[in-house]
Amino acid sequence: MKSERGQGLMKRVDLCVGGVFLYVLGAIRKKRSMPSEYSTVGIFAFAAIGDSILSSFLISEVRRLANVSKVIVFASKSNAGIYDLFKGFDEISIVPVTNPFQAIRLVRQFNVDILIDTSQWPRIAAILAAFTRSKFTIGFKTRQQFRHYAYDACVEHNSTVHEVDNFRKLLNPLGVESREYPRITKDVQATGASHITSDKYIVFHPWAAGTNSAMREWPVTYWCNLAEMLIETGYTIVITGGPGDADRAEELRKLIGGASVINAAAKFGFSGVAEIIRGAACVICVNTGIMHLSAMLDTPMISLHGPTNPSRWGPVSKERGVLAVSEREGGMYLNLGFEYPKKPKYLMDKISVDAVVNALRKEYSII
């Protein structure tokens, strides 16, 4: 996702040009009423992998509607693979969101009666929604993001609740009051990833993505120190990550050293990673998509949060093992993921190795 998120110039253009364009478009475009008849629903899911996991339950909820016969997911190249874990949709279309004109041409190829845009802040998604051939569009009205003007139905985005609750509200215009949680709904075929080691193992996922991702990552020395302690107690360490993390994962493997460390980064798709996580004694990770995947699999987990607020973005229905830098210490200030101060202070080192060890011992009787 780093190639599509974290591009400062594109974000500024998106905000300034996109916001003005949507305001004008909303002023000249008449709001439409919910159609009495509809059969095809499209879902825009262009955000990070974690957001896509959190919003995935919309597929099954929409599919339950009696008059819906087709569901189309519009994803980005970087998050499309996660939909290998979900069923209920009939088609997935990968949209080149960084090329607006090409993206508009693509989305207009589909006849969609109702379009639900899960994007919280990008204006480009709202623009694409306006140019679809849909009869009715639903999207977020997010404070100071200037993106809601052209939707037929706006849903207030709330910065004080978990993001799952915001995604649930996108169904309200359809008359649905959802209490669903994200979960894997597809019988995933075995890939052999679970046989990566015959020993009991713990997964490390040290990598974050998006704006200022390094500010959400734990110090490498901390990972090394923790790994040494876990290896001494008989565990193998399996390091996971995406294609952009492969080199750093290999560096971490070498720093830890020994035969009890396996670099699995970029070697398996999401189905394979799910297999690895399902078989782990525990997952230790920063706030990222793998955290939400681990929560869906109900694998024991220690999640590490610095700038991110676990009340907004933490693992769903999994309060155990959540370690965070408090607001008093300067943490938990991110809402949409990019609200860093001009000179952000690194906070993740405030979560000590001892704190993780104590959590492993107390919550899961590990170590």
DRENVEX-716813 format. One record per residue (C-alpha): x, y, z; residue number from 1. Coordinates in Angstrom, 1 decimal. Example, Ala and Ser with C-alpha at 12.3 -4.5 7.8 and 13.67 -1.06 7.14 Angstrom:
DRENVEX-716813
{{12.3 -4.5 7.8} 1},
{{13.7 -1.1 7.1} 2},
***
This chain:
DRENVEX-716813
{{0.0 0.0 0.0} 1},
{{3.0 2.3 0.4} 2},
{{2.9 3.1 -3.3} 3},
{{-0.7 4.3 -3.1} 4},
{{-0.8 5.8 0.4} 5},
{{1.8 8.1 1.8} 6},
{{2.2 10.1 -1.3} 7},
{{2.1 13.7 0.0} 8},
{{1.7 15.6 -3.2} 9},
{{-1.1 13.3 -4.4} 10},
{{-2.9 13.7 -1.1} 11},
{{-2.7 17.5 -1.3} 12},
{{-4.1 17.5 -4.8} 13},
{{-6.8 15.1 -3.7} 14},
{{-7.8 17.4 -0.9} 15},
{{-7.6 20.7 -2.7} 16},
{{-8.7 19.9 -6.2} 17},
{{-10.9 16.9 -5.3} 18},
{{-12.7 18.8 -2.5} 19},
{{-13.6 21.8 -4.7} 20},
{{-14.7 19.5 -7.6} 21},
{{-17.0 17.5 -5.3} 22},
{{-18.5 20.7 -3.9} 23},
{{-19.4 22.0 -7.3} 24},
{{-20.6 18.5 -8.4} 25},
{{-22.8 18.3 -5.4} 26},
{{-24.2 21.8 -6.0} 27},
{{-25.3 21.0 -9.5} 28},
{{-26.3 17.4 -9.0} 29},
{{-29.8 16.5 -7.7} 30},
{{-29.8 14.0 -4.8} 31},
{{-31.6 10.8 -5.7} 32},
{{-33.9 8.8 -3.5} 33},
{{-33.3 5.2 -2.6} 34},
{{-34.6 3.1 -5.6} 35},
{{-37.6 0.9 -4.9} 36},
{{-36.0 -1.9 -6.9} 37},
{{-32.4 -2.9 -7.0} 38},
{{-30.5 -6.1 -7.5} 39},
{{-26.8 -5.2 -7.8} 40},
{{-24.7 -3.7 -5.1} 41},
{{-21.1 -2.4 -5.5} 42},
{{-18.7 -1.9 -2.6} 43},
{{-15.7 0.5 -3.0} 44},
{{-12.8 -0.8 -0.8} 45},
{{-9.7 1.1 -1.8} 46},
{{-8.2 1.6 1.7} 47},
{{-5.4 -0.3 3.5} 48},
{{-5.6 -4.1 4.1} 49},
{{-6.7 -3.5 7.7} 50},
{{-9.6 -1.3 6.7} 51},
{{-10.6 -3.8 4.0} 52},
{{-10.7 -6.6 6.6} 53},
{{-12.8 -4.4 9.0} 54},
{{-15.3 -3.6 6.3} 55},
{{-15.5 -7.1 4.8} 56},
{{-18.6 -8.0 6.7} 57},
{{-20.6 -5.6 4.5} 58},
{{-20.4 -8.2 1.8} 59},
{{-22.3 -10.8 3.8} 60},
{{-24.7 -8.2 5.2} 61},
{{-25.6 -6.9 1.7} 62},
{{-25.9 -10.5 0.4} 63},
{{-28.6 -11.2 3.0} 64},
{{-31.0 -8.6 1.5} 65},
{{-33.7 -10.5 -0.3} 66},
{{-33.6 -8.5 -3.5} 67},
{{-29.8 -8.5 -4.0} 68},
{{-28.6 -11.0 -6.6} 69},
{{-25.2 -9.6 -7.3} 70},
{{-22.4 -8.0 -5.3} 71},
{{-19.3 -6.5 -6.9} 72},
{{-16.2 -5.5 -4.9} 73},
{{-14.0 -2.7 -6.3} 74},
{{-10.6 -3.0 -4.7} 75},
{{-7.1 -1.6 -5.1} 76},
{{-4.1 -3.6 -6.4} 77},
{{-2.6 -3.6 -2.9} 78},
{{-5.5 -5.0 -1.0} 79},
{{-7.3 -7.2 -3.5} 80},
{{-5.7 -10.4 -2.3} 81},
{{-7.4 -10.2 1.1} 82},
{{-10.7 -11.0 -0.6} 83},
{{-9.4 -14.6 -1.1} 84},
{{-10.7 -15.1 2.5} 85},
{{-14.2 -13.9 1.9} 86},
{{-17.2 -15.2 0.0} 87},
{{-20.5 -13.6 -0.9} 88},
{{-19.4 -11.4 -3.8} 89},
{{-19.7 -12.3 -7.4} 90},
{{-16.9 -10.3 -8.9} 91},
{{-13.9 -8.3 -7.9} 92},
{{-12.6 -5.4 -10.0} 93},
{{-9.1 -3.9 -9.3} 94},
{{-9.3 -0.2 -9.8} 95},
{{-6.2 1.9 -10.6} 96},
{{-7.1 4.6 -8.0} 97},
{{-3.9 6.6 -8.8} 98},
{{-5.0 7.0 -12.4} 99},
{{-8.4 8.8 -12.1} 100},
{{-9.3 8.8 -15.8} 101},
{{-8.6 5.2 -16.2} 102},
{{-10.4 4.4 -13.0} 103},
{{-13.5 6.3 -14.1} 104},
{{-13.6 4.4 -17.4} 105},
{{-13.3 1.1 -15.5} 106},
{{-16.0 1.7 -12.9} 107},
{{-18.4 2.9 -15.6} 108},
{{-18.2 -0.5 -17.2} 109},
{{-20.4 -1.9 -14.4} 110},
{{-24.1 -1.6 -14.0} 111},
{{-24.5 -1.1 -10.2} 112},
{{-27.8 -0.1 -8.7} 113},
{{-26.4 0.8 -5.3} 114},
{{-22.8 1.8 -4.6} 115},
{{-21.4 1.8 -1.0} 116},
{{-18.1 3.7 -0.6} 117},
{{-16.2 2.6 2.5} 118},
{{-13.4 5.2 2.0} 119},
{{-13.2 7.6 5.0} 120},
{{-11.1 10.5 3.6} 121},
{{-9.9 10.2 0.0} 122},
{{-11.8 12.5 -2.4} 123},
{{-10.9 10.3 -5.4} 124},
{{-13.2 7.5 -4.1} 125},
{{-16.1 9.9 -3.8} 126},
{{-15.4 11.3 -7.3} 127},
{{-15.4 7.7 -8.7} 128},
{{-18.6 7.0 -6.9} 129},
{{-20.3 10.0 -8.5} 130},
{{-19.2 8.8 -12.0} 131},
{{-20.5 5.3 -11.6} 132},
{{-23.6 4.3 -13.4} 133},
{{-25.3 3.6 -10.1} 134},
{{-28.8 4.7 -9.1} 135},
{{-27.9 5.5 -5.5} 136},
{{-24.6 6.2 -3.7} 137},
{{-23.8 5.9 0.0} 138},
{{-20.6 7.3 1.6} 139},
{{-19.1 8.9 4.6} 140},
{{-19.3 12.6 5.7} 141},
{{-16.0 12.9 7.5} 142},
{{-15.1 16.0 9.4} 143},
{{-12.9 18.4 7.5} 144},
{{-12.4 16.0 4.6} 145},
{{-14.8 17.8 2.1} 146},
{{-15.8 14.7 0.3} 147},
{{-19.5 14.0 1.0} 148},
{{-21.2 16.6 -1.3} 149},
{{-22.1 14.3 -4.2} 150},
{{-23.3 11.2 -2.4} 151},
{{-27.1 10.5 -2.4} 152},
{{-26.9 9.4 1.2} 153},
{{-24.3 10.6 3.7} 154},
{{-23.3 8.8 6.8} 155},
{{-21.6 10.8 9.6} 156},
{{-18.2 9.4 10.3} 157},
{{-17.6 9.2 14.1} 158},
{{-14.0 9.7 15.3} 159},
{{-14.9 8.4 18.8} 160},
{{-16.0 4.8 18.0} 161},
{{-14.2 1.8 16.6} 162},
{{-14.1 1.9 12.8} 163},
{{-16.2 -1.3 12.6} 164},
{{-19.1 0.8 14.1} 165},
{{-18.6 3.4 11.3} 166},
{{-18.7 0.7 8.6} 167},
{{-21.9 -0.7 10.1} 168},
{{-23.6 2.7 9.7} 169},
{{-23.1 2.6 6.0} 170},
{{-25.8 0.0 5.9} 171},
{{-28.4 2.2 7.6} 172},
{{-29.7 3.8 4.4} 173},
{{-30.5 0.3 3.3} 174},
{{-32.6 -0.2 6.4} 175},
{{-30.0 -2.6 8.0} 176},
{{-28.9 -2.3 11.6} 177},
{{-25.8 -4.4 11.6} 178},
{{-24.2 -6.0 14.6} 179},
{{-21.9 -8.2 12.5} 180},
{{-18.1 -8.5 13.0} 181},
{{-15.5 -9.2 10.3} 182},
{{-14.8 -12.9 10.0} 183},
{{-13.3 -15.2 7.4} 184},
{{-16.3 -16.6 5.5} 185},
{{-14.5 -18.7 2.8} 186},
{{-13.2 -22.2 3.2} 187},
{{-9.6 -21.4 2.4} 188},
{{-7.7 -24.1 0.5} 189},
{{-4.6 -25.5 2.2} 190},
{{-1.4 -24.0 0.8} 191},
{{1.2 -25.9 2.8} 192},
{{2.2 -22.8 4.7} 193},
{{1.2 -24.4 8.0} 194},
{{4.1 -26.9 7.5} 195},
{{6.7 -24.1 7.5} 196},
{{7.9 -25.6 10.7} 197},
{{7.1 -28.6 12.8} 198},
{{8.0 -26.8 16.0} 199},
{{5.8 -24.7 18.2} 200},
{{6.1 -21.1 16.9} 201},
{{5.3 -17.5 17.5} 202},
{{4.7 -15.1 14.7} 203},
{{6.4 -11.7 14.5} 204},
{{4.9 -9.0 12.3} 205},
{{6.9 -5.9 12.9} 206},
{{5.9 -3.8 9.9} 207},
{{3.4 -1.0 9.5} 208},
{{2.3 0.7 6.3} 209},
{{1.0 4.1 5.2} 210},
{{1.9 7.6 6.3} 211},
{{4.9 7.8 8.7} 212},
{{4.8 4.0 9.1} 213},
{{8.1 3.9 11.0} 214},
{{6.4 5.8 13.8} 215},
{{4.2 2.8 14.4} 216},
{{6.9 0.2 14.4} 217},
{{8.6 -1.3 17.5} 218},
{{12.4 -0.9 17.7} 219},
{{14.4 -3.6 16.0} 220},
{{16.5 -4.2 19.0} 221},
{{13.3 -4.9 21.0} 222},
{{12.3 -7.6 18.5} 223},
{{15.7 -9.2 18.7} 224},
{{15.7 -9.2 22.5} 225},
{{12.2 -10.7 22.7} 226},
{{13.1 -13.3 20.1} 227},
{{16.1 -14.5 22.1} 228},
{{13.9 -15.0 25.2} 229},
{{11.3 -16.9 23.3} 230},
{{13.8 -19.1 21.5} 231},
{{15.4 -19.9 24.9} 232},
{{12.0 -21.2 26.0} 233},
{{11.6 -23.5 23.0} 234},
{{9.8 -21.4 20.4} 235},
{{10.6 -20.9 16.8} 236},
{{10.1 -17.4 15.4} 237},
{{8.3 -16.9 12.1} 238},
{{8.5 -13.4 10.6} 239},
{{5.7 -12.4 8.3} 240},
{{5.4 -9.4 5.9} 241},
{{4.4 -8.3 2.5} 242},
{{6.6 -7.9 -0.6} 243},
{{7.8 -4.5 0.6} 244},
{{8.9 -6.0 3.9} 245},
{{10.9 -8.9 2.6} 246},
{{14.3 -7.3 2.7} 247},
{{13.8 -6.0 6.2} 248},
{{12.4 -9.3 7.4} 249},
{{15.6 -11.0 6.2} 250},
{{17.7 -8.4 7.9} 251},
{{15.8 -9.1 11.2} 252},
{{16.2 -12.8 10.7} 253},
{{19.9 -12.4 10.4} 254},
{{20.1 -10.1 13.4} 255},
{{18.3 -12.6 15.6} 256},
{{20.3 -15.5 14.1} 257},
{{20.1 -19.2 14.5} 258},
{{18.0 -22.0 13.0} 259},
{{15.0 -21.1 15.1} 260},
{{14.1 -18.0 13.0} 261},
{{12.1 -18.4 9.7} 262},
{{11.5 -15.5 7.3} 263},
{{8.1 -16.1 5.7} 264},
{{7.7 -12.5 4.4} 265},
{{6.3 -12.3 0.9} 266},
{{6.5 -16.1 0.4} 267},
{{2.8 -16.8 0.8} 268},
{{-0.5 -15.1 -0.2} 269},
{{-3.1 -14.2 2.3} 270},
{{-4.5 -17.7 2.5} 271},
{{-1.0 -19.0 3.4} 272},
{{-0.5 -16.2 6.0} 273},
{{-3.8 -17.1 7.5} 274},
{{-2.7 -20.8 7.8} 275},
{{0.5 -19.6 9.5} 276},
{{-1.3 -17.4 11.9} 277},
{{-4.0 -20.1 12.7} 278},
{{-1.2 -22.5 13.8} 279},
{{0.8 -20.1 15.9} 280},
{{1.0 -20.2 19.6} 281},
{{0.8 -16.4 19.5} 282},
{{1.1 -13.4 17.1} 283},
{{3.1 -10.3 18.2} 284},
{{2.4 -7.4 15.9} 285},
{{2.1 -3.7 15.4} 286},
{{-1.2 -2.1 14.5} 287},
{{-1.7 -3.3 10.9} 288},
{{-3.8 -5.6 8.7} 289},
{{-2.2 -8.8 10.1} 290},
{{-3.5 -7.7 13.6} 291},
{{-7.1 -7.7 12.3} 292},
{{-6.5 -11.0 10.4} 293},
{{-5.2 -12.6 13.7} 294},
{{-8.2 -11.3 15.5} 295},
{{-10.6 -12.9 13.0} 296},
{{-8.7 -16.2 13.4} 297},
{{-8.9 -15.8 17.2} 298},
{{-5.2 -16.5 17.6} 299},
{{-3.6 -15.4 20.8} 300},
{{-2.1 -12.0 20.1} 301},
{{0.0 -9.2 21.6} 302},
{{-0.7 -6.0 19.6} 303},
{{1.5 -2.9 20.0} 304},
{{0.0 0.6 19.6} 305},
{{1.8 3.9 19.8} 306},
{{0.2 6.8 17.8} 307},
{{-2.8 4.6 17.0} 308},
{{-5.7 4.4 19.4} 309},
{{-6.8 0.8 20.0} 310},
{{-10.3 2.0 20.9} 311},
{{-10.5 3.3 17.2} 312},
{{-8.3 0.8 15.4} 313},
{{-7.5 -2.1 17.8} 314},
{{-8.3 -5.8 17.2} 315},
{{-12.0 -6.3 17.2} 316},
{{-13.5 -8.2 20.1} 317},
{{-10.0 -9.0 21.4} 318},
{{-9.1 -6.9 24.4} 319},
{{-6.5 -9.3 25.8} 320},
{{-2.9 -8.5 24.9} 321},
{{-3.4 -4.9 23.8} 322},
{{-0.4 -2.8 24.8} 323},
{{-0.6 0.9 24.1} 324},
{{1.2 4.2 24.8} 325},
{{-1.4 6.2 26.7} 326},
{{-2.6 9.7 25.7} 327},
{{-0.9 11.0 28.8} 328},
{{2.4 9.7 27.4} 329},
{{1.6 11.3 24.0} 330},
{{0.1 8.3 22.2} 331},
{{-3.3 7.4 20.7} 332},
{{-3.6 10.6 18.6} 333},
{{-4.3 9.1 15.2} 334},
{{-7.8 9.1 13.9} 335},
{{-7.7 8.5 10.1} 336},
{{-4.0 7.6 10.1} 337},
{{-2.2 10.7 8.9} 338},
{{-2.7 13.3 11.6} 339},
{{0.9 13.4 12.7} 340},
{{2.4 16.7 14.1} 341},
{{5.1 18.4 12.0} 342},
{{7.8 16.8 14.1} 343},
{{6.2 13.7 15.5} 344},
{{7.9 12.2 18.6} 345},
{{8.7 8.5 18.3} 346},
{{6.7 6.6 21.0} 347},
{{6.9 2.9 20.3} 348},
{{10.0 2.5 22.5} 349},
{{7.8 3.3 25.5} 350},
{{6.4 -0.2 25.2} 351},
{{9.1 -2.3 26.8} 352},
{{10.2 -5.8 26.1} 353},
{{9.3 -6.6 29.7} 354},
{{5.8 -5.4 29.1} 355},
{{5.4 -7.8 26.2} 356},
{{6.9 -10.6 28.2} 357},
{{4.6 -9.9 31.1} 358},
{{1.6 -9.9 28.8} 359},
{{2.6 -13.2 27.2} 360},
{{2.9 -14.7 30.7} 361},
{{-0.2 -13.2 32.2} 362},
{{-2.6 -13.5 29.2} 363},
{{-1.4 -16.7 27.5} 364},
{{0.9 -18.5 30.0} 365},
{{3.8 -18.2 27.4} 366},
{{7.3 -17.9 28.9} 367},
***
